[in-house]
Amino acid sequence: MQRDHAADPIQGAVALATALRGAGLPVGPDRVQRFVAALDQLDARRRRDVYWAGRATLCAHPEHIQTFNRVFAAFFEGRAMYMRRMPTMPARQVVSAVTASPRDEAARERDDDRALIANASDTEVLRRRDVAALDPRERAELQRLLARFSLPGVERRTRRWQRHRRGGIDRLRTVRRLLRSGGEVAVLAHRTARTQPRRVILLVDVSGSMSPYADALLRFAHAASRGRERTEVFSMGTRLTRLTRELSHRDPDTAMAAVAGAIPDWSGGTRLGEQIKAFLDLWGQRGMARGAIVVVLSDGWERGEPSLLGEQMARLSRLAHRVVWANPRRARPGFEPLVGGLVAALPHVDAFVNGHSLEALEHLAEVVAGRR
């Protein structure tokens, strides 16, 4: 079960049911009892066992499966912010709370609804707030939410093959089976192409005009690169700095301290064309950018020659699988991409999105994953 409830499977089961009810599923006490009974026959420490036990007992209709999958993944990854944390109590009291009378159940559900609505409301407001307008307490909460963030990768087919139950006929393995069986008809062997995640490259602008957003964007980059070997992060200002090693620390604060020591031009000038050219000359042209998804996080303010930025963005788009530009100032009223750097770069960008809030970064992750 989720980390907080790993020691008590029953308490974790009730907490998962509470999260599902908060997401709108009709999870009543009878279904929770069947869920707990199913966990008694399985290993509650295995995510797969918990998933199928919950899906078989907590979903009343096939239409509920999609919501169940979303809440289940968020629950195990610590992103179920609408879930009210269960109080610490013995398992017998937890079960009795689940099997309470309808009147007690209705009263508790009203209390749960109030807590869930208040918690969800605060979180939703914070998700939509501009990072530059947050106070210290809200920034701390944003940092906590970003620490739980994840960036799913996009799979691509390789030239290698692997065994599979279905797919094309593997002629070589099929012939070998025939030879071993003396020419008798045997089961056909099948194969399919292997897949691997595409490399994701994050180019984060840390110049003076981006200073209100730089910390949040770098924490987003840390969460995106955590657990992914094929993610590279660079900072751009007056010079290009590779931050992949510094962001490899699991603890976000430790990683940010290492990043602060590695970036020599924090809150300095902006020379995007020169830095993208440096990236392509040193890493991109040699293979790092080939077939990759490149994300530029910048407001597009360019002190150098805009034509140079346009040339390098055209060069980048020919190498990369997709180029995404996230601009924190795009969501402001009356915004138009009239800055010289943006005018030169946007013709070579596949997606131009916001980057000013947690909700915008979540949307950016879906764009990178190819869902939007």
PAPA-756720 format. One record per atom (N, C-alpha, C): z, x, y. Coordinates in steps of 0.1 Angstrom, whole numbers, padded with zeros to 4 digits, always signed. Layout:
ZXY ...
//
This chain:
+0000+0008-0012 +0000+0000+0000 +0000+0009+0012 +0001+0002+0024 +0001+0010+0036 +0012+0020+0037 +0011+0031+0044 +0021+0041+0044 +0035+0037+0046 +0037+0027+0056 +0051+0022+0059 +0057+0015+0047 +0048+0009+0038 +0053+0000+0028 +0051+0006+0014 +0048+0019+0013 +0045+0025+0000 +0057+0025-0009 +0069+0026-0003 +0081+0026-0012 +0084+0013-0017 +0080+0002-0012 +0083-0012-0017 +0070-0020-0018 +0064-0021-0030 +0051-0028-0031 +0052-0043-0027 +0064-0049-0030 +0065-0063-0026 +0065-0065-0011 +0073-0056-0005 +0073-0057+0010 +0059-0055+0016 +0052-0045+0010 +0038-0042+0014 +0029-0054+0012 +0030-0060+0000 +0022-0072-0003 +0024-0083+0007 +0037-0086+0011 +0040-0096+0021 +0034-0092+0034 +0035-0079+0038 +0029-0075+0051 +0014-0076+0051 +0007-0073+0040 -0007-0075+0039 -0011-0090+0041 -0003-0099+0034 -0005-0113+0035 -0003-0118+0049 +0007-0112+0056 +0009-0116+0070 -0003-0112+0079 -0008-0100+0076 -0020-0095+0084 -0032-0105+0082 -0034-0109+0069 -0045-0118+0066 -0043-0131+0073 -0031-0136+0073 -0028-0149+0079 -0031-0148+0094 -0027-0136+0100 -0030-0134+0114 -0044-0133+0117 -0053-0130+0107 -0067-0129+0109 -0074-0143+0107 -0066-0153+0103 -0071-0166+0101 -0073-0171+0087 -0069-0163+0077 -0071-0168+0063 -0059-0177+0059 -0062-0187+0051 -0051-0196+0047 -0043-0190+0036 -0035-0181+0038 -0027-0174+0028 -0013-0180+0028 -0010-0189+0018 +0002-0196+0017 +0012-0188+0007 +0024-0193+0006 +0034-0187-0003 +0030-0186-0017 +0023-0197-0022 +0018-0197-0036 +0009-0185-0039 +0000-0183-0030 -0010-0172-0032 -0003-0158-0031 +0007-0157-0022 +0015-0144-0021 +0022-0142-0034 +0028-0153-0040 +0035-0151-0053 +0025-0146-0064 +0013-0152-0064 +0004-0147-0074 -0001-0133-0072 -0002-0129-0059 -0005-0115-0055 +0006-0106-0060 +0018-0109-0058 +0030-0101-0062 +0030-0100-0078 +0027-0111-0084 +0027-0111-0099 +0016-0102-0104 +0004-0103-0098 -0007-0094-0102 -0004-0079-0100 +0003-0076-0089 +0007-0062-0087 +0017-0057-0098 +0025-0066-0103 +0034-0062-0114 +0026-0057-0126 +0014-0062-0128 +0006-0058-0140 -0003-0046-0137 -0003-0041-0124 -0012-0031-0120 -0004-0020-0114 -0011-0009-0109 -0004+0002-0102 -0005-0001-0087 +0006-0005-0081 +0006-0008-0066 +0003+0004-0057 +0003+0016-0063 +0001+0028-0055 -0014+0031-0054 -0022+0024-0062 -0036+0027-0062 -0043+0016-0053 -0051+0021-0044 -0057+0012-0034 -0067+0003-0041 -0074+0008-0051 -0084-0001-0058 -0077-0012-0065 -0065-0010-0072 -0058-0020-0079 -0053-0031-0069 -0048-0026-0058 -0043-0035-0048 -0054-0044-0042 -0066-0038-0040 -0077-0045-0034 -0081-0056-0043 -0083-0054-0056 -0088-0064-0065 -0077-0075-0068 -0065-0070-0068 -0054-0080-0070 -0054-0090-0058 -0055-0084-0046 -0055-0092-0034 -0067-0101-0033 -0078-0095-0036 -0091-0103-0035 -0091-0115-0044 -0085-0113-0056 -0085-0124-0067 -0075-0134-0063 -0064-0131-0056 -0054-0141-0054 -0052-0146-0040 -0057-0139-0030 -0055-0142-0016 -0067-0149-0010 -0079-0147-0016 -0091-0153-0011 -0094-0167-0017 -0094-0177-0010 -0096-0191-0015 -0111-0195-0015 -0119-0187-0009 -0133-0191-0008 -0142-0178-0006 -0154-0178-0012 -0163-0166-0010 -0164-0162+0005 -0164-0172+0014 -0165-0168+0028 -0154-0160+0033 -0142-0160+0026 -0131-0153+0031 -0132-0138+0027 -0141-0134+0019 -0141-0120+0013 -0144-0110+0025 -0153-0114+0034 -0157-0105+0044 -0145-0102+0053 -0138-0112+0057 -0126-0111+0065 -0115-0103+0057 -0114-0106+0044 -0104-0098+0036 -0107-0084+0036 -0120-0080+0034 -0124-0066+0034 -0121-0059+0047 -0124-0066+0058 -0121-0060+0071 -0106-0057+0073 -0098-0068+0071 -0083-0066+0073 -0077-0057+0063 -0082-0057+0050 -0077-0047+0040 -0079-0033+0045 -0091-0030+0049 -0094-0016+0054 -0086-0012+0066 -0085-0022+0075 -0077-0019+0087 -0062-0017+0084 -0057-0025+0074 -0043-0024+0070 -0040-0010+0064 -0049-0005+0055 -0046+0007+0048 -0048+0019+0058 -0057+0017+0068 -0059+0028+0077 -0050+0028+0089 -0041+0018+0090 -0032+0017+0101 -0038+0011+0113 -0049+0004+0112 -0055-0002+0124 -0053-0017+0125 -0044-0023+0117 -0042-0037+0117 -0031-0040+0128 -0036-0039+0141 -0026-0040+0152 -0021-0054+0153 -0027-0064+0147 -0022-0078+0148 -0012-0081+0138 -0009-0071+0129 +0001-0073+0118 +0015-0070+0123 +0024-0080+0122 +0037-0078+0126 +0045-0070+0115 +0052-0060+0119 +0058-0051+0109 +0070-0059+0102 +0070-0058+0089 +0081-0066+0082 +0094-0059+0084 +0105-0066+0085 +0118-0060+0086 +0122-0054+0073 +0131-0044+0074 +0136-0037+0062 +0146-0046+0055 +0143-0050+0042 +0152-0059+0035 +0150-0057+0020 +0159-0060+0012 +0157-0059-0003 +0146-0068-0007 +0140-0064-0018 +0128-0071-0023 +0131-0085-0026 +0143-0088-0031 +0147-0102-0035 +0147-0111-0022 +0151-0105-0011 +0151-0113+0001 +0137-0115+0006 +0128-0105+0004 +0114-0106+0008 +0108-0118+0000 +0110-0118-0013 +0104-0128-0021 +0109-0142-0017 +0122-0143-0015 +0128-0155-0011 +0123-0160+0003 +0119-0150+0011 +0114-0154+0024 +0100-0160+0022 +0092-0154+0012 +0079-0159+0010 +0079-0173+0003 +0089-0175-0006 +0090-0188-0013 +0099-0198-0006 +0101-0197+0007 +0110-0206+0014 +0105-0220+0014 +0113-0229+0019 +0109-0243+0019 +0098-0245+0030 +0090-0256+0029 +0079-0258+0038 +0084-0258+0053 +0096-0264+0055 +0101-0265+0069 +0104-0251+0074 +0111-0242+0065 +0114-0229+0069 +0101-0221+0071 +0091-0223+0062 +0079-0216+0063 +0071-0220+0076 +0071-0232+0080 +0065-0236+0092 +0071-0230+0104 +0085-0229+0104 +0092-0223+0116 +0089-0208+0116 +0089-0202+0104 +0086-0187+0105 +0071-0185+0109 +0062-0193+0105 +0048-0191+0109 +0046-0193+0124 +0054-0202+0130 +0053-0204+0144 +0058-0191+0151 +0069-0185+0146 +0074-0173+0151 +0064-0161+0149 +0058-0161+0137 +0048-0151+0135 +0036-0152+0144 +0032-0165+0146 +0021-0167+0155 +0023-0162+0169 +0036-0165+0174 +0039-0160+0188 +0039-0145+0188 +0045-0138+0178 +0045-0124+0178 +0031-0118+0177 +0023-0124+0168 +0010-0119+0166 +0001-0121+0178 +0002-0132+0185 -0006-0135+0197 -0002-0125+0208 +0011-0123+0210 +0016-0114+0220 +0011-0100+0218 +0012-0095+0205 +0008-0082+0201 -0007-0080+0203 -0015-0090+0198 -0029-0089+0198 -0034-0090+0213 -0027-0098+0221 -0031-0099+0235 -0029-0086+0242 -0018-0080+0241 -0016-0067+0247 -0026-0056+0243 -0029-0056+0230 -0038-0047+0224 -0052-0049+0230 -0056-0062+0230 -0069-0065+0235 -0071-0062+0249 -0061-0064+0258 -0062-0060+0272 -0063-0045+0273 -0055-0038+0265 -0056-0023+0266 -0070-0018+0261 -0075-0025+0251 -0088-0021+0246 -0099-0022+0256 -0098-0031+0265 -0109-0034+0275 -0106-0027+0289 -0094-0021+0290 -0091-0014+0303 -0099-0001+0305 -0103+0002+0317 -0109+0014+0320 -0099+0026+0319 -0103+0036+0312 -0093+0047+0309 -0088+0053+0322 -0097+0054+0332 -0093+0060+0345 -0082+0052+0352 -0080+0039+0349 -0071+0031+0356 -0057+0029+0348 -0055+0036+0337 -0043+0034+0329 -0032+0042+0335 -0020+0036+0333 -0007+0043+0338 -0003+0052+0326 +0008+0060+0328 +0012+0069+0317 +0016+0062+0304 +0022+0051+0305 +0026+0044+0293 +0014+0039+0285 +0005+0033+0293 -0008+0028+0286 -0016+0040+0281 -0016+0051+0287 -0023+0063+0282 -0017+0068+0269 -0004+0067+0268 +0003+0071+0256 -0001+0062+0244 -0001+0049+0247 -0006+0039+0237 -0020+0041+0233 -0029+0044+0243 -0043+0047+0240 -0044+0059+0231 -0036+0069+0234 -0037+0081+0225 -0032+0078+0211 -0023+0069+0210 -0018+0065+0196 -0029+0058+0189 -0036+0049+0196 -0047+0042+0190 -0059+0051+0186 -0062+0060+0195 -0073+0069+0192 -0070+0078+0181 -0057+0081+0178 -0053+0090+0167 -0056+0083+0154 -0057+0070+0154 -0060+0062+0141 -0075+0059+0140 -0083+0064+0150 -0097+0061+0150 -0105+0068+0139 -0116+0063+0135 -0125+0070+0126 -0139+0067+0129 -0148+0077+0126 -0162+0076+0129 -0170+0076+0115 -0174+0065+0110 -0181+0065+0098 -0195+0072+0100 -0199+0078+0089 -0212+0086+0090 -0223+0077+0085 -0235+0082+0088 -0248+0076+0084 -0253+0084+0072 -0256+0078+0061 -0261+0085+0050 -0276+0087+0051 -0281+0098+0046 -0295+0101+0045 -0299+0106+0031 -0311+0103+0027 -0315+0107+0014 -0319+0121+0014 -0316+0128+0003 -0319+0142+0002 -0331+0143-0009 -0335+0155-0011 -0346+0157-0021 -0341+0159-0035 -0328+0159-0036 -0321+0161-0050 -0319+0147-0056 -0318+0148-0069 -0317+0135-0077 -0304+0135-0084 -0299+0123-0088 -0287+0122-0096 -0289+0111-0106 -0281+0111-0117 -0282+0101-0127 -0277+0088-0121 -0283+0077-0126 -0280+0064-0121 -0283+0053-0132 -0276+0042-0132 -0279+0032-0141 -0292+0025-0138 -0296+0024-0126 -0308+0018-0122 -0316+0028-0114 -0328+0024-0109 -0336+0033-0101 -0349+0037-0109 -0355+0047-0104 -0367+0052-0110 -0365+0058-0124 -0375+0059-0132 -0374+0065-0145 -0373+0080-0144 -0363+0086-0150 -0361+0100-0151 -0369+0105-0163 -0382+0109-0161 -0391+0112-0172 -0386+0124-0180 -0381+0134-0174 -0376+0146-0181 -0365+0143-0191 -0355+0136-0186 -0343+0132-0194 -0347+0122-0205 -0357+0113-0202 -0361+0104-0212 -0369+0111-0223 -0377+0120-0220 -0385+0128-0230 -0375+0136-0239 -0365+0142-0233 -0355+0150-0240 -0348+0141-0250 -0344+0129-0246 -0338+0119-0255 -0347+0116-0267 -0360+0114-0264 -0369+0111-0275 -0370+0122-0285 -0371+0135-0280 -0372+0146-0289 -0359+0147-0297 -0347+0145-0291 -0335+0146-0299 -0334+0135-0310 -0341+0123-0307 -0340+0112-0317 -0352+0112-0326 -0360+0122-0326 -0372+0123-0335 -0383+0114-0331 -0384+0110-0318 -0395+0102-0314 -0392+0087-0314 -0380+0083-0319 -0377+0069-0319 -0375+0064-0305 -0377+0051-0303 -0375+0045-0289 -0360+0046-0285 -0358+0052-0274 -0344+0054-0269 -0343+0046-0256 -0330+0046-0251 -0327+0040-0238 -0333+0049-0227 -0340+0043-0218 -0347+0050-0207 -0336+0056-0198 -0338+0068-0193 -0329+0074-0183 -0334+0071-0169 -0325+0068-0160 -0328+0065-0147 -0322+0075-0137 -0328+0076-0125 -0323+0085-0115 -0325+0079-0101 -0317+0084-0092 -0319+0080-0078 -0316+0091-0069 -0321+0090-0057 -0320+0102-0047 -0305+0103-0043 -0301+0115-0042 -0287+0118-0037 -0287+0115-0022 -0276+0111-0017 -0274+0109-0002 -0262+0118+0003 -0263+0121+0015 -0252+0129+0022 -0252+0124+0036 -0240+0125+0042 -0238+0120+0056 -0246+0129+0066 -0252+0123+0076 -0259+0130+0086 -0249+0138+0095 -0253+0149+0100 -0244+0156+0109 -0243+0149+0122 -0231+0148+0128 -0229+0142+0141 -0224+0153+0151 -0231+0154+0162 -0228+0164+0172 -0224+0157+0185 -0212+0160+0190 -0207+0154+0202 -0207+0165+0213 -0214+0162+0224 -0214+0170+0236 -0206+0163+0247 -0194+0169+0250 -0185+0162+0259 -0185+0169+0273 -0188+0161+0283 -0188+0166+0297 -0174+0167+0302 -0169+0179+0306 -0155+0181+0310 -0156+0186+0325 -0166+0182+0332 -0167+0186+0346 -0157+0178+0355 -0157+0181+0368 -0147+0175+0377 -0149+0160+0378 -0162+0155+0378 -0164+0141+0379 -0160+0133+0367 -0158+0140+0355 -0155+0134+0343 -0140+0136+0340 -0132+0142+0349 -0118+0145+0346 -0110+0133+0342 -0112+0121+0348 -0104+0109+0344 -0106+0105+0329 -0117+0109+0323 -0121+0105+0310 -0121+0116+0300 -0120+0128+0304 -0122+0139+0295 -0112+0140+0284 -0099+0137+0287 -0089+0138+0277 -0091+0127+0266 -0094+0115+0270 -0096+0104+0260 -0109+0107+0252 -0119+0112+0258 -0132+0115+0251 -0130+0126+0241 -0122+0136+0244 -0119+0147+0235 -0110+0143+0224 -0101+0134+0226 -0093+0128+0215 -0102+0119+0206 -0111+0112+0212 -0121+0105+0204 -0129+0115+0195 -0133+0126+0201 -0140+0136+0193 -0131+0142+0182 -0118+0143+0185 -0109+0148+0174 -0108+0138+0163 -0107+0126+0166 -0106+0115+0156 -0119+0114+0148 -0130+0116+0155 -0143+0115+0149 -0146+0126+0139 -0141+0138+0142 -0143+0150+0134 -0133+0152+0123 -0122+0144+0124 -0111+0145+0113 -0116+0140+0100 -0116+0149+0090 -0120+0145+0077 -0135+0145+0075 -0143+0150+0085 -0157+0151+0083 -0162+0165+0085 -0168+0171+0075 -0172+0185+0076 -0185+0186+0084 -0192+0176+0085 -0205+0177+0092 -0205+0171+0106 -0194+0174+0113 -0193+0170+0127 -0190+0182+0136 -0197+0184+0147 -0196+0195+0156 -0193+0189+0170 -0184+0196+0177 -0180+0192+0190 -0182+0204+0200 -0188+0201+0211 -0190+0211+0222 -0186+0205+0235 -0180+0213+0244 -0177+0208+0258 -0188+0214+0267 -0191+0207+0278 -0201+0211+0287 -0196+0210+0301 -0198+0220+0309 -0194+0221+0323 -0204+0231+0330 -0198+0242+0334 -0206+0253+0339 -0210+0262+0328 -0204+0260+0316 -0208+0268+0304 -0205+0259+0292 -0211+0263+0281 -0210+0256+0268 -0199+0262+0259 -0190+0254+0254 -0179+0259+0245 -0179+0251+0232 -0179+0258+0221 -0178+0251+0208 -0163+0249+0205 -0160+0236+0202 -0146+0232+0200 -0143+0227+0186 -0152+0229+0177 -0150+0224+0163 -0138+0230+0157 -0136+0243+0158 -0124+0249+0152 -0111+0245+0158 -0111+0243+0171 -0099+0239+0178 -0095+0225+0174 -0105+0216+0172 -0103+0202+0169 -0100+0200+0154 -0100+0211+0146 -0097+0210+0132 -0083+0207+0128 -0074+0209+0138 -0060+0206+0136 -0058+0191+0133 -0049+0188+0124 -0047+0174+0121 -0039+0167+0132 -0030+0174+0138 -0022+0167+0148 -0030+0167+0161 -0031+0155+0167 -0039+0154+0180 -0034+0163+0191 -0021+0163+0193 -0015+0171+0204 -0017+0186+0202 -0016+0190+0190 -0018+0204+0187 -0033+0208+0190 -0042+0199+0185 -0056+0201+0188 -0060+0201+0203 -0054+0192+0210 -0056+0192+0225 -0051+0204+0232 -0040+0209+0227 -0034+0222+0233 -0044+0233+0230 -0049+0234+0218 -0059+0244+0215 -0072+0243+0223 -0076+0230+0225 -0088+0228+0233 -0086+0232+0248 -0074+0229+0253 -0071+0233+0267 -0072+0248+0269 -0068+0256+0259 -0068+0270+0260 -0082+0276+0257 -0091+0268+0251 -0104+0273+0248 -0115+0270+0259 -0112+0260+0267 -0122+0256+0277 -0119+0263+0290 -0128+0272+0294 -0125+0280+0307 -0130+0273+0319 -0138+0262+0318 -0144+0256+0330 -0140+0241+0331 -0128+0237+0327 -0123+0224+0328 -0123+0219+0342 -0128+0207+0345 -0129+0201+0358 -0136+0210+0368 -0146+0217+0363 -0155+0225+0372 -0168+0218+0375 -0178+0226+0377 -0191+0220+0380 -0199+0214+0368 -0211+0209+0371 -0219+0203+0360 -0233+0209+0360 -0236+0215+0349 -0250+0220+0347 -0255+0216+0333 -0257+0203+0332 -0261+0197+0319 -0273+0203+0313 -0284+0205+0321 -0296+0211+0316 -0294+0224+0310 -0287+0233+0317 -0285+0247+0312 -0276+0246+0300 -0266+0237+0299 -0258+0237+0287 -0265+0231+0275 -0273+0221+0277 -0281+0216+0265 -0291+0226+0261 -0297+0234+0270 -0306+0244+0266 -0299+0255+0258 -0286+0259+0263 -0278+0269+0255 -0275+0264+0241 -0272+0251+0240 -0269+0245+0227 -0281+0246+0218 -0293+0242+0223 -0305+0243+0215 -0309+0257+0211 -0307+0266+0221 -0311+0280+0218 -0302+0287+0207 -0289+0284+0209 -0279+0291+0200 -0277+0284+0187 -0277+0270+0187 -0274+0263+0174 -0284+0253+0171 -0288+0245+0180 -0297+0233+0177 -0310+0237+0170 -0317+0246+0176 -0331+0250+0171 -0330+0256+0158 -0318+0263+0155 -0317+0270+0142 -0314+0260+0130 -0311+0248+0134 -0309+0238+0123 -0298+0228+0125 -0289+0231+0134 -0277+0222+0135 -0282+0208+0140 -0291+0208+0149 -0295+0195+0155 -0306+0188+0147 -0312+0195+0137 -0323+0189+0129 -0318+0177+0121 -0323+0165+0123 -0319+0154+0116 -0305+0148+0119 -0299+0154+0130 -0285+0150+0133 -0285+0138+0143 -0273+0132+0144 -0271+0122+0155 -0263+0129+0166 -0270+0131+0178 -0264+0138+0189 -0259+0128+0199 -0246+0129+0203 -0240+0120+0212 -0236+0128+0225 -0241+0124+0236 -0238+0130+0249 -0228+0121+0256 -0217+0126+0259 -0207+0118+0266 -0205+0124+0281 -0212+0118+0290 -0213+0123+0304 -0217+0112+0313 -0213+0114+0326 -0217+0105+0336 -0231+0108+0342 -0237+0120+0338 -0250+0123+0342 -0251+0130+0356 -0240+0133+0362 -0241+0141+0375 -0245+0155+0372 -0256+0159+0378 -0262+0172+0375 -0263+0180+0388 -0257+0192+0388 -0258+0201+0400 -0271+0210+0399 -0276+0211+0387 -0288+0219+0385 -0300+0211+0387 -0311+0216+0382 -0324+0210+0384 -0326+0199+0374 -0328+0186+0379 -0329+0175+0369 -0341+0177+0360 -0352+0183+0364 -0364+0185+0356 -0360+0193+0343 -0351+0203+0345 -0347+0211+0334 -0340+0203+0323 -0331+0194+0328 -0324+0185+0319 -0334+0176+0312 -0344+0171+0319 -0354+0163+0312 -0361+0170+0301 -0365+0183+0304 -0372+0191+0294 -0364+0193+0282 -0351+0196+0284 -0342+0199+0273 -0339+0187+0265 -0338+0175+0271 -0335+0163+0264 -0347+0159+0256 -0359+0161+0261 -0371+0159+0253 -0372+0168+0241 -0368+0180+0243 -0367+0190+0232 -0357+0186+0221 -0345+0181+0226 -0335+0176+0217 -0339+0164+0209 -0346+0154+0216 -0350+0142+0209 -0360+0145+0198 -0368+0156+0199 -0378+0159+0189 -0371+0165+0176 -0359+0171+0178 -0351+0177+0167 -0342+0167+0161 -0335+0159+0169 -0325+0150+0163 -0330+0138+0157 -0323+0132+0148 -0326+0119+0142 -0324+0108+0153 -0314+0109+0161 -0311+0099+0171 -0303+0105+0182 -0306+0102+0195 -0298+0107+0206 -0291+0095+0213 -0278+0096+0214 -0270+0085+0221 -0264+0091+0233 -0264+0083+0244 -0258+0088+0256 -0247+0077+0260 -0234+0082+0261 -0223+0073+0265 -0219+0077+0279 -0219+0067+0288 -0216+0070+0302 -0204+0062+0306 -0192+0068+0310 -0181+0060+0313 -0182+0052+0326 -0192+0055+0334 -0194+0048+0347 -0204+0036+0346 -0210+0035+0334 -0220+0025+0332 -0215+0011+0334 -0202+0009+0330 -0196-0005+0330 -0192-0009+0344 -0193-0001+0354 -0188-0005+0368 -0198-0014+0374 -0193-0024+0382 -0202-0034+0388 -0213-0027+0397 -0225-0031+0396 -0236-0026+0404 -0241-0013+0400 -0237-0008+0388 -0242+0005+0383 -0257+0004+0381 -0264+0014+0385 -0278+0016+0382 -0280+0031+0379 -0288+0034+0368 -0290+0048+0365 -0300+0055+0374 -0295+0058+0387 -0303+0064+0397 -0300+0078+0399 -0289+0084+0393 -0286+0098+0394 -0297+0106+0388 -0300+0117+0395 -0311+0125+0391 -0311+0129+0376 -0299+0133+0371 -0298+0137+0357 -0301+0126+0348 -0296+0114+0351 -0299+0103+0342 -0313+0098+0342 -0319+0098+0354 -0333+0095+0355 -0342+0104+0347 -0338+0117+0346 -0346+0126+0338 -0343+0125+0323 -0331+0121+0320 -0327+0122+0306 -0329+0109+0298 -0328+0097+0305 -0329+0085+0297 -0342+0082+0290 -0353+0086+0295 -0366+0084+0287 -0365+0090+0273 -0356+0100+0271 -0355+0107+0258 -0343+0103+0250 -0336+0092+0254 -0324+0087+0247 -0327+0074+0240 -0322+0074+0227 -0324+0062+0219 -0314+0051+0222 -0302+0054+0226 -0292+0043+0230 -0284+0048+0242 -0282+0039+0251 -0275+0042+0263 -0263+0032+0264 -0251+0036+0262 -0239+0027+0261 -0228+0031+0270 -0218+0023+0271 -0206+0025+0279 -0197+0035+0272 -0188+0041+0280 -0178+0050+0274 -0165+0050+0281 -0162+0039+0288 -0150+0039+0297 -0137+0034+0291 -0138+0028+0279 -0126+0021+0273 -0126+0023+0258 -0115+0019+0252 -0114+0020+0238 -0124+0010+0231 -0126-0001+0236 -0136-0010+0231 -0150-0004+0232 -0153+0003+0243 -0166+0009+0244 -0167+0020+0234 -0157+0028+0231 -0158+0038+0221 -0159+0033+0207 -0153+0021+0204 -0155+0015+0192 -0170+0010+0190 -0175+0005+0201 -0189+0001+0201 -0198+0014+0198 -0195+0025+0205 -0202+0037+0203 -0202+0042+0189 -0190+0041+0182 -0189+0044+0168 -0198+0036+0160 -0200+0023+0163 -0209+0014+0155 -0223+0018+0158 -0226+0022+0170 -0240+0027+0173 -0243+0040+0165 -0234+0049+0165 -0236+0061+0157 -0238+0058+0142 -0230+0049+0137 -0231+0045+0123 -0243+0037+0120 -0251+0033+0130 -0263+0026+0128 -0261+0011+0126 -0249+0006+0129 -0247-0008+0128 -0252-0016+0140 -0254-0010+0151 -0259-0017+0163 -0270-0008+0169 
//
